[in-house]
Amino acid sequence: MNLPYRSVNYPTKLSPISIPSTVRWPPTLRNTMSNKTALKNSHNNFEKYLIEQDSRYTNQKREIADVIFKSKTHFEVDEFLAKLHSQKRRFSRATFYRTIKQLLDAGLIQKVNMPDGKVFYEQTASREHHAHLICNFCGKISEFEETQLLNKINSYCTQQQFTPRYHSIHIYADCEKENCAGKAQAQEK
């Protein structure tokens, strides 16, 4: 029995992922993933992790991981998936969510929980350690690097006989912007 075969042409160049205008990146972090070596290392680390878990690095997983590793923004899973589908990239929802979970378990992406319950992710493979300052009202994310804070964390870990592997600092606060849409809505209630 011959089944009809349909050839699919995927775009060779990836376009940026759309993300809410509330998410901001400091200029110092914008180009950290442009290094081809870092991208290759990310793929190698993910492949190594999958082998340890008796899982395969399929073409679909590789394509999903590649887009994430090249991403310079925080992303929300459903928006990310919709963007990929709009680019004619087809993945089953299950494959996509499984790949996100595996990347998270491998430590190659991290979660950022928002006050409204939404969850954003960001690739961490080649990024410097940083903290997030998140507005409780509008959801704006600001990132900052604080060397003294990092030194204190490392010092405390050493003191407690721990070897730090990863940390995530999220500070939830109320922004002082006059035009904070979420703040205005909260005050009306």
C-alpha positions in Angstrom: 0.0 0.0 0.0 1.5 3.3 -1.1 0.7 6.3 1.1 0.8 9.8 -0.3 4.0 11.5 0.5 4.1 15.2 1.1 7.4 17.1 1.2 7.5 19.9 3.8 9.9 22.8 3.4 10.9 24.3 6.7 12.4 27.8 6.8 16.2 27.7 7.2 16.4 30.9 9.1 14.7 31.2 12.5 12.8 34.4 13.2 12.6 35.9 16.7 9.9 34.7 19.1 7.2 37.2 20.0 6.9 37.8 23.6 4.8 40.2 25.7 6.0 43.8 25.7 6.2 43.7 29.5 9.4 41.6 29.3 12.6 43.6 29.2 16.2 42.6 28.8 19.2 44.6 29.9 21.5 45.4 27.0 24.4 43.6 28.6 22.6 40.3 28.3 21.2 40.6 24.8 23.9 38.9 22.8 25.1 36.2 25.1 23.8 33.3 23.0 25.4 34.4 19.6 28.5 32.3 20.3 28.4 29.1 18.1 30.4 27.2 20.7 27.9 27.9 23.4 25.1 26.7 21.1 27.0 23.5 20.3 27.8 22.9 24.0 24.1 23.3 24.8 23.1 20.7 22.2 25.9 18.4 23.4 24.8 18.8 27.1 21.2 18.1 26.2 22.1 15.0 24.1 24.3 13.7 27.0 21.4 14.2 29.4 19.0 12.4 27.1 21.3 9.5 26.7 21.6 9.2 30.5 17.8 9.1 30.7 17.6 6.5 27.9 15.9 8.9 25.6 16.7 9.8 22.0 17.6 13.2 20.6 15.1 13.2 17.8 15.1 15.8 15.0 12.0 17.3 16.5 13.6 17.7 20.0 16.7 19.1 18.3 14.7 21.7 16.4 12.8 22.7 19.5 16.0 22.9 21.6 17.7 24.9 18.9 15.1 27.6 18.8 15.2 27.8 22.6 19.0 27.9 22.8 19.0 30.7 20.3 16.3 32.6 22.1 17.4 35.8 23.9 14.0 36.3 25.6 11.8 34.8 28.3 9.0 32.8 26.6 5.6 31.5 27.6 5.1 27.9 26.3 1.8 28.4 24.5 2.9 31.6 22.8 6.2 29.9 21.8 4.3 26.9 20.4 1.9 29.1 18.5 4.8 31.1 17.0 6.5 27.8 15.9 3.2 26.6 14.3 2.8 30.0 12.5 6.3 29.3 11.0 5.0 26.0 9.7 7.0 24.0 12.2 4.8 21.1 13.3 5.3 19.3 16.6 2.8 17.4 18.7 2.0 19.2 21.9 3.1 16.2 23.9 6.6 16.2 22.2 6.9 20.0 22.8 5.9 19.8 26.5 8.1 16.7 27.0 11.1 18.5 25.5 10.5 21.5 27.7 10.4 19.3 30.8 13.6 17.5 29.7 15.4 20.8 29.1 14.2 22.0 32.6 15.4 18.7 34.2 18.7 19.0 32.4 19.2 22.5 33.8 19.3 24.1 30.3 16.2 26.3 30.9 14.7 27.7 34.0 11.2 28.7 35.1 10.1 32.2 36.0 6.8 32.1 37.9 4.7 35.3 37.4 2.4 36.8 40.1 -0.7 36.1 37.9 0.1 32.4 37.7 1.7 32.4 34.2 5.0 30.6 33.8 7.8 31.9 31.6 11.0 30.1 30.7 14.5 31.2 29.6 17.5 29.3 28.4 20.3 29.3 30.9 23.1 27.4 29.2 25.3 30.3 28.3 23.9 33.0 30.5 25.5 34.7 33.4 23.8 34.1 36.8 21.3 36.8 37.3 18.2 37.6 39.4 14.7 38.7 38.3 12.8 41.6 39.7 9.1 41.1 38.8 6.3 43.6 39.1 3.3 42.1 41.0 0.9 44.3 38.9 2.1 44.5 35.3 4.4 41.5 35.2 7.4 43.5 33.9 10.6 41.5 34.4 13.9 43.3 35.0 17.1 41.4 35.3 20.2 42.3 37.3 23.5 40.9 38.1 24.9 41.4 41.6 28.4 40.2 42.2 28.3 40.8 46.0 25.1 38.8 46.3 26.6 35.9 44.3 29.7 36.0 46.5 27.6 35.8 49.6 25.6 32.8 48.2 28.8 31.0 47.2 30.4 31.8 50.6 27.3 30.5 52.5 27.2 27.3 50.4 30.9 26.7 51.2 30.3 27.4 54.9 27.5 24.8 54.9 29.6 22.3 52.9 27.6 22.6 49.7 28.8 23.0 46.2 26.4 25.4 44.4 25.3 24.2 41.0 22.4 26.5 40.2 20.5 29.3 41.8 17.4 31.3 40.9 16.4 34.5 42.6 13.1 36.1 41.9 12.0 39.2 43.8 8.3 40.1 43.5 7.7 43.8 44.0 5.4 46.7 43.1 6.8 48.8 40.3 6.6 52.6 40.8 5.8 53.4 37.1 2.9 55.8 36.9 1.6 54.1 33.7 1.7 50.6 35.3 -1.6 49.1 33.8 -1.9 46.4 36.4 -1.4 48.8 39.3 -4.2 51.1 37.9 -6.6 48.1 37.6 -5.8 47.0 41.2 -6.5 50.4 42.6 -9.9 50.6 40.9 -11.1 47.5 42.7 
